[in-house]
Amino acid sequence: MYYVDRLNYQGETSASKIPSYTRLDTGLQWKIRGGLEMSAVGQNLLQGHHLEFLGSLGSVQSSEIKRSAYVKFVWTFR
């Protein structure tokens, strides 16, 4: 879990602010048996999305981070 304070941004047209946010990421890993593991990961779990960056008039796109989750299986052969 981490907190990011409000950020000031000086765009080409005006000054604006990126709001503060708190982000929580977590994961769980389970060794099912020798050579087989499963991981479940959740990211940005406290909010549906948050803004991290404002782009300047077309040169760079603004970056909005959405809530996400995934499951991963790893099978290793010996």
C-alpha positions, -999 to 999 in steps of 0.1 A, spaced: 0 0 0 13 35 -8 1 71 -9 9 97 -35 2 134 -27 -15 158 -51 8 168 -80 9 202 -97 10 202 -135 18 231 -157 2 224 -191 4 245 -222 -30 260 -216 -33 262 -178 -21 248 -145 -41 219 -131 -37 194 -103 -35 156 -103 -54 145 -72 -38 125 -44 -45 88 -42 -38 57 -21 -30 25 -39 -32 -11 -26 -16 -40 -45 -16 -76 -32 -8 -111 -43 -10 -147 -31 12 -175 -43 4 -212 -38 26 -241 -45 1 -267 -55 26 -295 -58 62 -300 -70 67 -280 -102 32 -264 -102 25 -229 -87 -5 -206 -89 -4 -168 -82 -34 -144 -78 -26 -107 -80 -48 -76 -75 -36 -41 -83 -51 -7 -75 -78 -23 -53 -91 7 -35 -104 27 -65 -117 19 -99 -91 41 -115 -68 71 -107 -49 96 -128 -11 95 -127 0 118 -155 -14 146 -177 -1 147 -213 5 179 -232 -17 185 -262 -13 153 -282 24 146 -277 19 123 -248 -14 107 -236 -26 111 -201 -22 80 -180 -51 67 -160 -45 35 -141 -74 11 -137 -81 -16 -112 -69 -50 -124 -64 -86 -113 -49 -117 -128 -41 -153 -121 -9 -170 -133 1 -207 -134 37 -218 -136 45 -254 -145 82 -263 -144 97 -295 -157 127 -312 -142 
